[in-house]
Amino acid sequence: MPAMKEIFGNQRRYFAFNIWDTDSIQAVMDAGEEEKKDVILQTSSRVFAEMDKEAIRRYVDYYQSKKGIKAYLHLDHCRDIEIIKSAVEYGWDSVMIDASHLPLEENISLSNEVCGYAHSKGVIVEAEVGQIPGVEDDISGTAAGYAKIEDIKKFLDNTSVDIFAASIGTCHGLYKEKPNIDHELIDEIAQYREIPFVIHGGSGLSESELKNLLAHNNVRKINISTELKQSYRRGILNASEKGLLSENGFEATAVKKEIYKEIKFTAEEKLRLL
């Protein structure tokens, strides 16, 4: 397992892309090669449960050696300790325990339980304070507003998590209006503790909004999920418009190429901002 300082040392920053199979991995990693940027490949707990974990781990190892970049596997938003343990055992580089829906004391307790197990295997742990609204695969958050700085301080004082997320005004899924991001809260967290901060709900943020977030020294990981799924859908629609889905002359590889182009383009757009 790579050490914490290897992944997040020297102020290294990442876009973390939610993937679901080797095709999506290939598109994101090809974008990384094109832009000469390392990437984080995220699996939701639902996707993780359905995939061949050993095959994905081996494919990422093989493809990063071929491409000459680093690609780290991360288990995103997970509330199931057994799934987290499974990700650790299958060689995921980092895991996220999402107990933000629970009272703070329970969040602290569960986060420490995960830290105890994951750290013994050299795996990085992410956790969250304040529910981020919206839906991320099988994880939904309904709480509105922002995390309280006093809760954040108490959480950081009483856990040994490695990277940290909090509700700052972003949301999962598609934005219906421009989000009101609390940049002062991000700075307050940085002043209190030097810990890599994670932005959830990066999909749909404008280039200027993403640049403003990356201007914070502690913002080290920005998650992109919905935009990659939309890219997949757009690839299918492009294929349909080109007649590639017609019964006569249907060519699976041509459809696959349209999907690949859209996912790779989206990943490249983000990586150019780093």
N, C-alpha and C positions, 0 to 999 in steps of 0.2 A: 504494500500500500504506500502511495506517496505521502510524504510528511506534510503537515499543515504549512510549513514554511515554503515547501516546494510549490504548492498550489497558490497560496495567497501572499507569499513573501514578496518583498520589493514592490509593494503597492500594485500588484498584478490585478487586473480587472477582467471580467468575463461577461459575455452574454451566455445565459444558460438556456438551451433550447430543449423543449419537451419532444422526445422522439418516441416511436412506437414499434419500429422494426428496422432491419438492416438497410432498407432503401432510404428511410428518413435519416438514418445515421450517416449513410454515404453522402447524401446531399449536403448535410450540415458540415461534415468534415471536409468535403471538397471546397465548400465556401471558406472554411478555416485555412485550408492550404492556399487558396487563391489570395486571401487577405493576409496571409502569414500570421494568423492569430490562433491561439489555443482555444478550445471550447469546452463547455460543460454540457454533457448530454443527460437530460433529466427524464426519469420515468415516473409517472404517477403510480400510486399504489395499485390501482386497478390494472394498468398496463403491465406493471411488474408481475402481478399475480398471473397474468395470462401468457407472458412470453417465456421462451426457453432461455432461462437466465444464464446458463453456462455458455450457450451458443452466442448470446449477445456479448458477454464478457470477452470471449475469445475473439469475436469479430472486431470489437473495438481495439483490442490489443494488436491484432493483425493489421488493421487498417491504419492505425496511427503510426505504426512503424513504416508502412508503405508511403504515407503522406508526409511524414517528417514533422508532424505537429503532435501536441498532447491533447488527448480527449479524456475527460474525467467523467465517470458515471456517478450520478447523484439520484437518490430516491427522494422525490419531492413529496410534499404534504402527506404524511402518513400518521394515522392514529392507532395503528395496530402494532403492538410491540413485537409480535411474532413475525410479521412481514418485515419489520426493520431488522430483526435478527437474521432473517433469511437473506436480506440484501447484504448485510455484513459478511455472512458466510460465503456468498457467491462472488464476493470481491468488489462490491460497489465502493467507490472511494469516499463517499459521504452520504449521510442520511439525514432526513428531516423528521423530527418528532413534532407533530402539530397538535399540541394540547391547548391551543389558544382559546378554544371554546369552553374550557374548564375554569373553575376558580383559580386564582393566581397560585395559591399554595399547591394545588394539585398539578398545575402546569410545571411548577418547580420540581416537584417530586418525580413526575414522569420523565422530565427532561434529564434529571440526574440519573435515573435508572438507565436511560438510553446511553448517556455519557459513560457510565460505568462499564457497560457492555462493549460499546463501540470503541472507546478509547483503548481498551485492552487488546483490540485487534488492529489498532492504528487507523481507525476510521473517523473522519471528521463529522461533527454533529452540528446541525442547524436547528434552531427553535424559533418560536414566534410569540410575541406578546401583542394582544389586541387582535381581534378577528378581522381579517381582510375580506371585505364583502365580495359577493359573486360566487361563481361555481368554477371549480378546477377539477374536471373529471368527476370523481365520486366524493370530493370534499367541497362542502358548501359553507359559506360564511354569511350570516345574516346581520351581524352587528354593524352599525354605522358609526361614524366618528373616528376619533384618533386614539391611539394608545396613550396612556397617562405616563408622564416621565417618572413619577414616583413608583409606578408599577414596574417600569423598565429597569430602574435602578435596583429595586428589590430583587428582581429576577436575575440580573447580571451579578449581583452581590452573592447570590445563593446558588448559582449553577456554574458549571464549567463548560458551557457550550462554546463552540469555536467560531461559529458565524451566526448572525442574528438578524431577524426580521421583525418589523413592527407595523402596525396599521398607521400609515401616514397620509392616507387620502387616495391611494390607488385602489383598484379593484380587479378581480379576476374576470375574464370574459371580455365582452365588447362594451366600450364606454358609450353611454347615451348622451353624455355631455362632458365638457372638459373638466378633468378632476382638479380639485383644489389641494395641491400637495403641500404638506407642512414641512418646508425646508428648514425652518428653525428647529423643529424636533430632531431632524437628522443631525444637525450641528450640535444640539444638546447632547445627543447620544455619543457623538464623537468626542466631545469635551469630557464626558464622564468616563468613557472606557474606550480604549483602542481595540476595537473588535470589528472585523469585516461586516459591513451592513449589506443586507440583501433587499432588493426592490422586487416585490411581487406585483404582478399586474402590469408588466412592461408592454404587453401587446396593446397597440392602439395609441400609445403615447407618441406625440409628434417628435420629430428630430430635435427641435429646440428643447422640448421638455426632457428628452433623454440626455442631451448634452448638459442641461442644468443639473440633472441628477449626477452625472458623471463628474461634475465639477466639485462635488463633495469628496474629500479625500477618503472618507470611510466607506463610500459606496463602491463595492467591489464585485457585485454580482447582480445582474438584472435579468429577470426571468421572462422568457418569451414562449408562450404556449399557444394561445388562441390564434395568433397570426400564422403560425406554422400549419395549424389545422385549416385555416382559411386558404392558405397557399395550396394545400393538397386539394381542397375543393375547387379552387380556381383552375388547377391543372386539369381536373376532370372536365370542367366546363369548357376549357380551351379545346380539349380533345373532342368534345361533343360538337363544338362549333366547326371544327375541321373535318367532321364526318368520321372520326376515328372510332366512334362507338356504334356505327351502323352494323347491322347483322352481317351484311355482305362485306368481306374485306376487313373485318375487325382484326386489329393487330395489337396484342397486349403490350408489346415492347414500345410501340409508338405512344400509347396512352401513358405508360410508365415514364417515358422521356418527358412528356408535358408536365407531369406531376413533379418530377425531379427538378426541372428548370425553375418552376415556381418556388419550390422550397429553398433551393440553392440561392436564388435571387433575394429572397427575404432575409436569409441568414447573412448574405454578403452585405446587404444594406445596413444591418445592425452592426456587423463587425467593423465596418469602415468608421464607425463613430469612436472606436477605442483608440 
